[in-house]
């Protein structure tokens, strides 16, 4: 059980680092709640890299339902 807690803590810390690096790459200096362009593309990219919807939501500071919808919509567009 302790190993699971350690892994979850490491995962949370890595999500924070990824989010900060992503904001730096996007030159996003605002940390408030604002709508960002390209969130769907970022969510789809992170999904293709194997991240869970929950992790993507934390990294992009978006609700899990929104991330799921963005990724699903992108997958539907590619099929159709």
mmCIF file as gemmi writes it, N, C-alpha and C atoms, coordinates in Angstrom:
data_model
loop_
_atom_site.group_PDB
_atom_site.id
_atom_site.type_symbol
_atom_site.label_atom_id
_atom_site.label_alt_id
_atom_site.label_comp_id
_atom_site.label_asym_id
_atom_site.label_entity_id
_atom_site.label_seq_id
_atom_site.pdbx_PDB_ins_code
_atom_site.Cartn_x
_atom_site.Cartn_y
_atom_site.Cartn_z
_atom_site.occupancy
_atom_site.B_iso_or_equiv
_atom_site.pdbx_formal_charge
_atom_site.auth_seq_id
_atom_site.auth_asym_id
_atom_site.pdbx_PDB_model_num
ATOM 1 N N . UNK Axp A 1 ? 0.824 -1.197 0 1 0 ? 1 A 1
ATOM 2 C CA . UNK Axp A 1 ? 0 0 0 1 0 ? 1 A 1
ATOM 3 C C . UNK Axp A 1 ? 0.863 1.253 0 1 0 ? 1 A 1
ATOM 4 N N . UNK Axp A 2 ? 1.977 1.218 0.702 1 0 ? 2 A 1
ATOM 5 C CA . UNK Axp A 2 ? 2.855 2.385 0.758 1 0 ? 2 A 1
ATOM 6 C C . UNK Axp A 2 ? 3.456 2.678 -0.615 1 0 ? 2 A 1
ATOM 7 N N . UNK Axp A 3 ? 3.755 1.621 -1.365 1 0 ? 3 A 1
ATOM 8 C CA . UNK Axp A 3 ? 4.308 1.815 -2.704 1 0 ? 3 A 1
ATOM 9 C C . UNK Axp A 3 ? 3.315 2.531 -3.611 1 0 ? 3 A 1
ATOM 10 N N . UNK Axp A 4 ? 2.036 2.19 -3.486 1 0 ? 4 A 1
ATOM 11 C CA . UNK Axp A 4 ? 1.003 2.832 -4.3 1 0 ? 4 A 1
ATOM 12 C C . UNK Axp A 4 ? 0.913 4.317 -3.961 1 0 ? 4 A 1
ATOM 13 N N . UNK Axp A 5 ? 0.983 4.656 -2.682 1 0 ? 5 A 1
ATOM 14 C CA . UNK Axp A 5 ? 0.939 6.055 -2.263 1 0 ? 5 A 1
ATOM 15 C C . UNK Axp A 5 ? 2.138 6.837 -2.796 1 0 ? 5 A 1
ATOM 16 N N . UNK Axp A 6 ? 3.294 6.206 -2.765 1 0 ? 6 A 1
ATOM 17 C CA . UNK Axp A 6 ? 4.509 6.855 -3.273 1 0 ? 6 A 1
ATOM 18 C C . UNK Axp A 6 ? 4.381 7.1 -4.772 1 0 ? 6 A 1
ATOM 19 N N . UNK Axp A 7 ? 3.884 6.108 -5.504 1 0 ? 7 A 1
ATOM 20 C CA . UNK Axp A 7 ? 3.722 6.257 -6.946 1 0 ? 7 A 1
ATOM 21 C C . UNK Axp A 7 ? 2.708 7.343 -7.286 1 0 ? 7 A 1
ATOM 22 N N . UNK Axp A 8 ? 1.608 7.414 -6.528 1 0 ? 8 A 1
ATOM 23 C CA . UNK Axp A 8 ? 0.604 8.451 -6.771 1 0 ? 8 A 1
ATOM 24 C C . UNK Axp A 8 ? 1.179 9.841 -6.5 1 0 ? 8 A 1
ATOM 25 N N . UNK Axp A 9 ? 1.983 9.962 -5.454 1 0 ? 9 A 1
ATOM 26 C CA . UNK Axp A 9 ? 2.602 11.252 -5.159 1 0 ? 9 A 1
ATOM 27 C C . UNK Axp A 9 ? 3.579 11.65 -6.26 1 0 ? 9 A 1
ATOM 28 N N . UNK Axp A 10 ? 4.372 10.714 -6.725 1 0 ? 10 A 1
ATOM 29 C CA . UNK Axp A 10 ? 5.307 10.992 -7.814 1 0 ? 10 A 1
ATOM 30 C C . UNK Axp A 10 ? 4.557 11.386 -9.076 1 0 ? 10 A 1
ATOM 31 N N . UNK Axp A 11 ? 3.444 10.728 -9.354 1 0 ? 11 A 1
ATOM 32 C CA . UNK Axp A 11 ? 2.629 11.047 -10.515 1 0 ? 11 A 1
ATOM 33 C C . UNK Axp A 11 ? 2.098 12.47 -10.433 1 0 ? 11 A 1
ATOM 34 N N . UNK Axp A 12 ? 1.604 12.866 -9.26 1 0 ? 12 A 1
ATOM 35 C CA . UNK Axp A 12 ? 1.097 14.23 -9.084 1 0 ? 12 A 1
ATOM 36 C C . UNK Axp A 12 ? 2.204 15.253 -9.308 1 0 ? 12 A 1
ATOM 37 N N . UNK Axp A 13 ? 3.376 14.974 -8.783 1 0 ? 13 A 1
ATOM 38 C CA . UNK Axp A 13 ? 4.498 15.907 -8.941 1 0 ? 13 A 1
ATOM 39 C C . UNK Axp A 13 ? 4.923 16.008 -10.408 1 0 ? 13 A 1
ATOM 40 N N . UNK Axp A 14 ? 4.959 14.88 -11.092 1 0 ? 14 A 1
ATOM 41 C CA . UNK Axp A 14 ? 5.318 14.901 -12.51 1 0 ? 14 A 1
ATOM 42 C C . UNK Axp A 14 ? 4.279 15.657 -13.33 1 0 ? 14 A 1
ATOM 43 N N . UNK Axp A 15 ? 3.001 15.517 -12.985 1 0 ? 15 A 1
ATOM 44 C CA . UNK Axp A 15 ? 1.951 16.262 -13.679 1 0 ? 15 A 1
ATOM 45 C C . UNK Axp A 15 ? 2.153 17.759 -13.532 1 0 ? 15 A 1
ATOM 46 N N . UNK Axp A 16 ? 2.563 18.19 -12.354 1 0 ? 16 A 1
ATOM 47 C CA . UNK Axp A 16 ? 2.826 19.619 -12.135 1 0 ? 16 A 1
ATOM 48 C C . UNK Axp A 16 ? 3.993 20.077 -13 1 0 ? 16 A 1
ATOM 49 N N . UNK Axp A 17 ? 5.051 19.295 -13.029 1 0 ? 17 A 1
ATOM 50 C CA . UNK Axp A 17 ? 6.219 19.657 -13.84 1 0 ? 17 A 1
ATOM 51 C C . UNK Axp A 17 ? 5.847 19.717 -15.315 1 0 ? 17 A 1
ATOM 52 N N . UNK Axp A 18 ? 5.092 18.732 -15.788 1 0 ? 18 A 1
ATOM 53 C CA . UNK Axp A 18 ? 4.67 18.721 -17.19 1 0 ? 18 A 1
ATOM 54 C C . UNK Axp A 18 ? 3.819 19.947 -17.496 1 0 ? 18 A 1
ATOM 55 N N . UNK Axp A 19 ? 2.9 20.276 -16.601 1 0 ? 19 A 1
ATOM 56 C CA . UNK Axp A 19 ? 2.034 21.438 -16.812 1 0 ? 19 A 1
ATOM 57 C C . UNK Axp A 19 ? 2.851 22.723 -16.873 1 0 ? 19 A 1
ATOM 58 N N . UNK Axp A 20 ? 3.818 22.866 -15.99 1 0 ? 20 A 1
ATOM 59 C CA . UNK Axp A 20 ? 4.657 24.074 -15.994 1 0 ? 20 A 1
ATOM 60 C C . UNK Axp A 20 ? 5.498 24.161 -17.265 1 0 ? 20 A 1
ATOM 61 N N . UNK Axp A 21 ? 6.068 23.05 -17.684 1 0 ? 21 A 1
ATOM 62 C CA . UNK Axp A 21 ? 6.857 23.041 -18.921 1 0 ? 21 A 1
ATOM 63 C C . UNK Axp A 21 ? 5.99 23.343 -20.139 1 0 ? 21 A 1
ATOM 64 N N . UNK Axp A 22 ? 4.786 22.793 -20.147 1 0 ? 22 A 1
ATOM 65 C CA . UNK Axp A 22 ? 3.867 23.041 -21.251 1 0 ? 22 A 1
ATOM 66 C C . UNK Axp A 22 ? 3.518 24.521 -21.331 1 0 ? 22 A 1
ATOM 67 N N . UNK Axp A 23 ? 3.239 25.125 -20.203 1 0 ? 23 A 1
ATOM 68 C CA . UNK Axp A 23 ? 2.915 26.559 -20.189 1 0 ? 23 A 1
ATOM 69 C C . UNK Axp A 23 ? 4.106 27.387 -20.649 1 0 ? 23 A 1
ATOM 70 N N . UNK Axp A 24 ? 5.302 26.966 -20.272 1 0 ? 24 A 1
ATOM 71 C CA . UNK Axp A 24 ? 6.494 27.689 -20.714 1 0 ? 24 A 1
ATOM 72 C C . UNK Axp A 24 ? 6.655 27.567 -22.228 1 0 ? 24 A 1
ATOM 73 N N . UNK Axp A 25 ? 6.455 26.375 -22.757 1 0 ? 25 A 1
ATOM 74 C CA . UNK Axp A 25 ? 6.564 26.17 -24.201 1 0 ? 25 A 1
ATOM 75 C C . UNK Axp A 25 ? 5.539 26.991 -24.968 1 0 ? 25 A 1
ATOM 76 N N . UNK Axp A 26 ? 4.342 27.127 -24.388 1 0 ? 26 A 1
ATOM 77 C CA . UNK Axp A 26 ? 3.272 27.871 -25.039 1 0 ? 26 A 1
ATOM 78 C C . UNK Axp A 26 ? 3.331 29.371 -24.736 1 0 ? 26 A 1
ATOM 79 N N . UNK Axp A 27 ? 4.331 29.754 -23.962 1 0 ? 27 A 1
ATOM 80 C CA . UNK Axp A 27 ? 4.485 31.156 -23.534 1 0 ? 27 A 1
ATOM 81 C C . UNK Axp A 27 ? 3.216 31.66 -22.842 1 0 ? 27 A 1
ATOM 82 N N . UNK Axp A 28 ? 2.673 30.798 -21.991 1 0 ? 28 A 1
ATOM 83 C CA . UNK Axp A 28 ? 1.449 31.103 -21.253 1 0 ? 28 A 1
ATOM 84 C C . UNK Axp A 28 ? 1.831 31.543 -19.849 1 0 ? 28 A 1
ATOM 85 N N . UNK Axp A 29 ? 1.758 32.833 -19.584 1 0 ? 29 A 1
ATOM 86 C CA . UNK Axp A 29 ? 2.14 33.34 -18.271 1 0 ? 29 A 1
ATOM 87 C C . UNK Axp A 29 ? 0.948 33.48 -17.338 1 0 ? 29 A 1
ATOM 88 N N . UNK Axp A 30 ? -0.259 33.278 -17.868 1 0 ? 30 A 1
ATOM 89 C CA . UNK Axp A 30 ? -1.467 33.372 -17.048 1 0 ? 30 A 1
ATOM 90 C C . UNK Axp A 30 ? -1.772 32.018 -16.416 1 0 ? 30 A 1
ATOM 91 N N . UNK Axp A 31 ? -1.939 32.021 -15.106 1 0 ? 31 A 1
ATOM 92 C CA . UNK Axp A 31 ? -2.276 30.782 -14.428 1 0 ? 31 A 1
ATOM 93 C C . UNK Axp A 31 ? -3.725 30.783 -13.969 1 0 ? 31 A 1
ATOM 94 N N . UNK Axp A 32 ? -4.479 31.775 -14.382 1 0 ? 32 A 1
ATOM 95 C CA . UNK Axp A 32 ? -5.893 31.838 -14.023 1 0 ? 32 A 1
ATOM 96 C C . UNK Axp A 32 ? -6.716 30.931 -14.9 1 0 ? 32 A 1
ATOM 97 N N . UNK Axp A 33 ? -7.986 30.887 -14.582 1 0 ? 33 A 1
ATOM 98 C CA . UNK Axp A 33 ? -8.905 30.055 -15.369 1 0 ? 33 A 1
ATOM 99 C C . UNK Axp A 33 ? -9.297 30.81 -16.629 1 0 ? 33 A 1
ATOM 100 N N . UNK Axp A 34 ? -8.731 30.421 -17.733 1 0 ? 34 A 1
ATOM 101 C CA . UNK Axp A 34 ? -9.081 31.029 -19.008 1 0 ? 34 A 1
ATOM 102 C C . UNK Axp A 34 ? -9.097 29.938 -20.069 1 0 ? 34 A 1
ATOM 103 N N . UNK Axp A 35 ? -9.847 30.167 -21.1 1 0 ? 35 A 1
ATOM 104 C CA . UNK Axp A 35 ? -9.936 29.203 -22.182 1 0 ? 35 A 1
ATOM 105 C C . UNK Axp A 35 ? -8.705 29.362 -23.074 1 0 ? 35 A 1
ATOM 106 N N . UNK Axp A 36 ? -8.039 28.266 -23.343 1 0 ? 36 A 1
ATOM 107 C CA . UNK Axp A 36 ? -6.835 28.305 -24.173 1 0 ? 36 A 1
ATOM 108 C C . UNK Axp A 36 ? -7.122 27.692 -25.531 1 0 ? 36 A 1
ATOM 109 N N . UNK Axp A 37 ? -6.584 28.299 -26.553 1 0 ? 37 A 1
ATOM 110 C CA . UNK Axp A 37 ? -6.699 27.704 -27.887 1 0 ? 37 A 1
ATOM 111 C C . UNK Axp A 37 ? -5.758 26.511 -27.954 1 0 ? 37 A 1
ATOM 112 N N . UNK Axp A 38 ? -6.181 25.489 -28.655 1 0 ? 38 A 1
ATOM 113 C CA . UNK Axp A 38 ? -5.334 24.324 -28.854 1 0 ? 38 A 1
ATOM 114 C C . UNK Axp A 38 ? -5.415 23.294 -27.749 1 0 ? 38 A 1
ATOM 115 N N . UNK Axp A 39 ? -6.33 23.471 -26.806 1 0 ? 39 A 1
ATOM 116 C CA . UNK Axp A 39 ? -6.44 22.506 -25.715 1 0 ? 39 A 1
ATOM 117 C C . UNK Axp A 39 ? -6.796 21.124 -26.245 1 0 ? 39 A 1
ATOM 118 N N . UNK Axp A 40 ? -7.67 21.069 -27.238 1 0 ? 40 A 1
ATOM 119 C CA . UNK Axp A 40 ? -8.059 19.783 -27.822 1 0 ? 40 A 1
ATOM 120 C C . UNK Axp A 40 ? -6.877 19.069 -28.452 1 0 ? 40 A 1
ATOM 121 N N . UNK Axp A 41 ? -6.048 19.818 -29.157 1 0 ? 41 A 1
ATOM 122 C CA . UNK Axp A 41 ? -4.867 19.224 -29.781 1 0 ? 41 A 1
ATOM 123 C C . UNK Axp A 41 ? -3.901 18.707 -28.728 1 0 ? 41 A 1
ATOM 124 N N . UNK Axp A 42 ? -3.719 19.485 -27.662 1 0 ? 42 A 1
ATOM 125 C CA . UNK Axp A 42 ? -2.833 19.051 -26.58 1 0 ? 42 A 1
ATOM 126 C C . UNK Axp A 42 ? -3.383 17.816 -25.883 1 0 ? 42 A 1
ATOM 127 N N . UNK Axp A 43 ? -4.687 17.81 -25.637 1 0 ? 43 A 1
ATOM 128 C CA . UNK Axp A 43 ? -5.316 16.657 -24.985 1 0 ? 43 A 1
ATOM 129 C C . UNK Axp A 43 ? -5.157 15.403 -25.847 1 0 ? 43 A 1
ATOM 130 N N . UNK Axp A 44 ? -5.37 15.544 -27.135 1 0 ? 44 A 1
ATOM 131 C CA . UNK Axp A 44 ? -5.222 14.406 -28.052 1 0 ? 44 A 1
ATOM 132 C C . UNK Axp A 44 ? -3.782 13.912 -28.082 1 0 ? 44 A 1
ATOM 133 N N . UNK Axp A 45 ? -2.839 14.836 -28.128 1 0 ? 45 A 1
ATOM 134 C CA . UNK Axp A 45 ? -1.417 14.467 -28.133 1 0 ? 45 A 1
ATOM 135 C C . UNK Axp A 45 ? -1.061 13.697 -26.858 1 0 ? 45 A 1
ATOM 136 N N . UNK Axp A 46 ? -1.461 14.222 -25.705 1 0 ? 46 A 1
ATOM 137 C CA . UNK Axp A 46 ? -1.146 13.565 -24.444 1 0 ? 46 A 1
ATOM 138 C C . UNK Axp A 46 ? -1.835 12.206 -24.348 1 0 ? 46 A 1
ATOM 139 N N . UNK Axp A 47 ? -3.044 12.082 -24.896 1 0 ? 47 A 1
ATOM 140 C CA . UNK Axp A 47 ? -3.741 10.8 -24.926 1 0 ? 47 A 1
ATOM 141 C C . UNK Axp A 47 ? -2.967 9.794 -25.768 1 0 ? 47 A 1
ATOM 142 N N . UNK Axp A 48 ? -2.461 10.225 -26.909 1 0 ? 48 A 1
ATOM 143 C CA . UNK Axp A 48 ? -1.669 9.329 -27.771 1 0 ? 48 A 1
ATOM 144 C C . UNK Axp A 48 ? -0.381 8.89 -27.082 1 0 ? 48 A 1
ATOM 145 N N . UNK Axp A 49 ? 0.104 9.689 -26.141 1 0 ? 49 A 1
ATOM 146 C CA . UNK Axp A 49 ? 1.323 9.331 -25.418 1 0 ? 49 A 1
ATOM 147 C C . UNK Axp A 49 ? 1.045 8.386 -24.26 1 0 ? 49 A 1
ATOM 148 N N . UNK Axp A 50 ? -0.242 8.047 -24.065 1 0 ? 50 A 1
ATOM 149 C CA . UNK Axp A 50 ? -0.593 7.05 -23.07 1 0 ? 50 A 1
ATOM 150 C C . UNK Axp A 50 ? -1.018 7.6 -21.715 1 0 ? 50 A 1
ATOM 151 N N . UNK Axp A 51 ? -1.198 8.906 -21.585 1 0 ? 51 A 1
ATOM 152 C CA . UNK Axp A 51 ? -1.634 9.471 -20.312 1 0 ? 51 A 1
ATOM 153 C C . UNK Axp A 51 ? -3.122 9.246 -20.125 1 0 ? 51 A 1
ATOM 154 N N . UNK Axp A 52 ? -3.522 9.109 -18.889 1 0 ? 52 A 1
ATOM 155 C CA . UNK Axp A 52 ? -4.94 8.911 -18.587 1 0 ? 52 A 1
ATOM 156 C C . UNK Axp A 52 ? -5.676 10.24 -18.703 1 0 ? 52 A 1
ATOM 157 N N . UNK Axp A 53 ? -7 10.159 -18.843 1 0 ? 53 A 1
ATOM 158 C CA . UNK Axp A 53 ? -7.806 11.383 -18.903 1 0 ? 53 A 1
ATOM 159 C C . UNK Axp A 53 ? -7.625 12.21 -17.633 1 0 ? 53 A 1
ATOM 160 N N . UNK Axp A 54 ? -7.511 11.542 -16.497 1 0 ? 54 A 1
ATOM 161 C CA . UNK Axp A 54 ? -7.343 12.25 -15.229 1 0 ? 54 A 1
ATOM 162 C C . UNK Axp A 54 ? -6.034 13.032 -15.215 1 0 ? 54 A 1
ATOM 163 N N . UNK Axp A 55 ? -4.948 12.41 -15.685 1 0 ? 55 A 1
ATOM 164 C CA . UNK Axp A 55 ? -3.657 13.105 -15.729 1 0 ? 55 A 1
ATOM 165 C C . UNK Axp A 55 ? -3.692 14.269 -16.713 1 0 ? 55 A 1
ATOM 166 N N . UNK Axp A 56 ? -4.303 14.041 -17.867 1 0 ? 56 A 1
ATOM 167 C CA . UNK Axp A 56 ? -4.41 15.106 -18.869 1 0 ? 56 A 1
ATOM 168 C C . UNK Axp A 56 ? -5.194 16.282 -18.306 1 0 ? 56 A 1
ATOM 169 N N . UNK Axp A 57 ? -6.265 15.989 -17.599 1 0 ? 57 A 1
ATOM 170 C CA . UNK Axp A 57 ? -7.086 17.044 -17.002 1 0 ? 57 A 1
ATOM 171 C C . UNK Axp A 57 ? -6.285 17.872 -16.012 1 0 ? 57 A 1
ATOM 172 N N . UNK Axp A 58 ? -5.469 17.225 -15.211 1 0 ? 58 A 1
ATOM 173 C CA . UNK Axp A 58 ? -4.637 17.945 -14.25 1 0 ? 58 A 1
ATOM 174 C C . UNK Axp A 58 ? -3.606 18.803 -14.979 1 0 ? 58 A 1
ATOM 175 N N . UNK Axp A 59 ? -2.971 18.237 -15.98 1 0 ? 59 A 1
ATOM 176 C CA . UNK Axp A 59 ? -1.924 18.968 -16.72 1 0 ? 59 A 1
ATOM 177 C C . UNK Axp A 59 ? -2.507 20.181 -17.429 1 0 ? 59 A 1
ATOM 178 N N . UNK Axp A 60 ? -3.666 20.021 -18.054 1 0 ? 60 A 1
ATOM 179 C CA . UNK Axp A 60 ? -4.268 21.114 -18.822 1 0 ? 60 A 1
ATOM 180 C C . UNK Axp A 60 ? -5.191 21.987 -17.978 1 0 ? 60 A 1
ATOM 181 N N . UNK Axp A 61 ? -5.353 21.641 -16.723 1 0 ? 61 A 1
ATOM 182 C CA . UNK Axp A 61 ? -6.226 22.383 -15.81 1 0 ? 61 A 1
ATOM 183 C C . UNK Axp A 61 ? -7.634 22.49 -16.388 1 0 ? 61 A 1
ATOM 184 N N . UNK Axp A 62 ? -8.145 21.336 -16.802 1 0 ? 62 A 1
ATOM 185 C CA . UNK Axp A 62 ? -9.483 21.233 -17.398 1 0 ? 62 A 1
ATOM 186 C C . UNK Axp A 62 ? -10.248 20.105 -16.718 1 0 ? 62 A 1
ATOM 187 N N . UNK Axp A 63 ? -11.576 20.167 -16.737 1 0 ? 63 A 1
ATOM 188 C CA . UNK Axp A 63 ? -12.353 19.059 -16.171 1 0 ? 63 A 1
ATOM 189 C C . UNK Axp A 63 ? -12.134 17.769 -16.973 1 0 ? 63 A 1
ATOM 190 N N . UNK Axp A 64 ? -12.19 16.64 -16.274 1 0 ? 64 A 1
ATOM 191 C CA . UNK Axp A 64 ? -11.987 15.346 -16.935 1 0 ? 64 A 1
ATOM 192 C C . UNK Axp A 64 ? -13.006 15.135 -18.044 1 0 ? 64 A 1
ATOM 193 N N . UNK Axp A 65 ? -14.253 15.525 -17.812 1 0 ? 65 A 1
ATOM 194 C CA . UNK Axp A 65 ? -15.295 15.345 -18.829 1 0 ? 65 A 1
ATOM 195 C C . UNK Axp A 65 ? -14.949 16.115 -20.1 1 0 ? 65 A 1
ATOM 196 N N . UNK Axp A 66 ? -14.391 17.31 -19.949 1 0 ? 66 A 1
ATOM 197 C CA . UNK Axp A 66 ? -14.007 18.106 -21.123 1 0 ? 66 A 1
ATOM 198 C C . UNK Axp A 66 ? -12.873 17.447 -21.884 1 0 ? 66 A 1
ATOM 199 N N . UNK Axp A 67 ? -11.902 16.935 -21.168 1 0 ? 67 A 1
ATOM 200 C CA . UNK Axp A 67 ? -10.77 16.254 -21.807 1 0 ? 67 A 1
ATOM 201 C C . UNK Axp A 67 ? -11.269 15.028 -22.561 1 0 ? 67 A 1
ATOM 202 N N . UNK Axp A 68 ? -12.122 14.252 -21.92 1 0 ? 68 A 1
ATOM 203 C CA . UNK Axp A 68 ? -12.67 13.048 -22.556 1 0 ? 68 A 1
ATOM 204 C C . UNK Axp A 68 ? -13.411 13.418 -23.841 1 0 ? 68 A 1
ATOM 205 N N . UNK Axp A 69 ? -14.218 14.475 -23.777 1 0 ? 69 A 1
ATOM 206 C CA . UNK Axp A 69 ? -14.985 14.925 -24.949 1 0 ? 69 A 1
ATOM 207 C C . UNK Axp A 69 ? -14.048 15.393 -26.065 1 0 ? 69 A 1
ATOM 208 N N . UNK Axp A 70 ? -13.03 16.175 -25.722 1 0 ? 70 A 1
ATOM 209 C CA . UNK Axp A 70 ? -12.095 16.677 -26.738 1 0 ? 70 A 1
ATOM 210 C C . UNK Axp A 70 ? -11.372 15.533 -27.44 1 0 ? 70 A 1
ATOM 211 N N . UNK Axp A 71 ? -10.914 14.563 -26.66 1 0 ? 71 A 1
ATOM 212 C CA . UNK Axp A 71 ? -10.173 13.438 -27.24 1 0 ? 71 A 1
ATOM 213 C C . UNK Axp A 71 ? -11.106 12.572 -28.082 1 0 ? 71 A 1
ATOM 214 N N . UNK Axp A 72 ? -12.297 12.299 -27.565 1 0 ? 72 A 1
ATOM 215 C CA . UNK Axp A 72 ? -13.267 11.475 -28.297 1 0 ? 72 A 1
ATOM 216 C C . UNK Axp A 72 ? -13.674 12.148 -29.598 1 0 ? 72 A 1
ATOM 217 N N . UNK Axp A 73 ? -13.926 13.448 -29.541 1 0 ? 73 A 1
ATOM 218 C CA . UNK Axp A 73 ? -14.307 14.193 -30.747 1 0 ? 73 A 1
ATOM 219 C C . UNK Axp A 73 ? -13.195 14.114 -31.792 1 0 ? 73 A 1
ATOM 220 N N . UNK Axp A 74 ? -11.961 14.232 -31.357 1 0 ? 74 A 1
ATOM 221 C CA . UNK Axp A 74 ? -10.83 14.162 -32.276 1 0 ? 74 A 1
ATOM 222 C C . UNK Axp A 74 ? -10.734 12.778 -32.915 1 0 ? 74 A 1
ATOM 223 N N . UNK Axp A 75 ? -10.964 11.745 -32.11 1 0 ? 75 A 1
ATOM 224 C CA . UNK Axp A 75 ? -10.907 10.378 -32.649 1 0 ? 75 A 1
ATOM 225 C C . UNK Axp A 75 ? -12.024 10.128 -33.662 1 0 ? 75 A 1
ATOM 226 N N . UNK Axp A 76 ? -13.217 10.704 -33.388 1 0 ? 76 A 1
ATOM 227 C CA . UNK Axp A 76 ? -14.34 10.554 -34.326 1 0 ? 76 A 1
ATOM 228 C C . UNK Axp A 76 ? -14.051 11.238 -35.64 1 0 ? 76 A 1
ATOM 229 N N . UNK Axp A 77 ? -13.425 12.412 -35.574 1 0 ? 77 A 1
ATOM 230 C CA . UNK Axp A 77 ? -13.109 13.15 -36.816 1 0 ? 77 A 1
ATOM 231 C C . UNK Axp A 77 ? -12.162 12.35 -37.684 1 0 ? 77 A 1
ATOM 232 N N . UNK Axp A 78 ? -11.197 11.676 -37.076 1 0 ? 78 A 1
ATOM 233 C CA . UNK Axp A 78 ? -10.218 10.903 -37.853 1 0 ? 78 A 1
ATOM 234 C C . UNK Axp A 78 ? -10.866 9.686 -38.506 1 0 ? 78 A 1
ATOM 235 N N . UNK Axp A 79 ? -11.868 9.09 -37.842 1 0 ? 79 A 1
ATOM 236 C CA . UNK Axp A 79 ? -12.556 7.92 -38.4 1 0 ? 79 A 1
ATOM 237 C C . UNK Axp A 79 ? -13.482 8.324 -39.549 1 0 ? 79 A 1
ATOM 238 N N . UNK Axp A 80 ? -14.144 9.491 -39.38 1 0 ? 80 A 1
ATOM 239 C CA . UNK Axp A 80 ? -15.16 9.914 -40.355 1 0 ? 80 A 1
ATOM 240 C C . UNK Axp A 80 ? -14.593 10.632 -41.452 1 0 ? 80 A 1
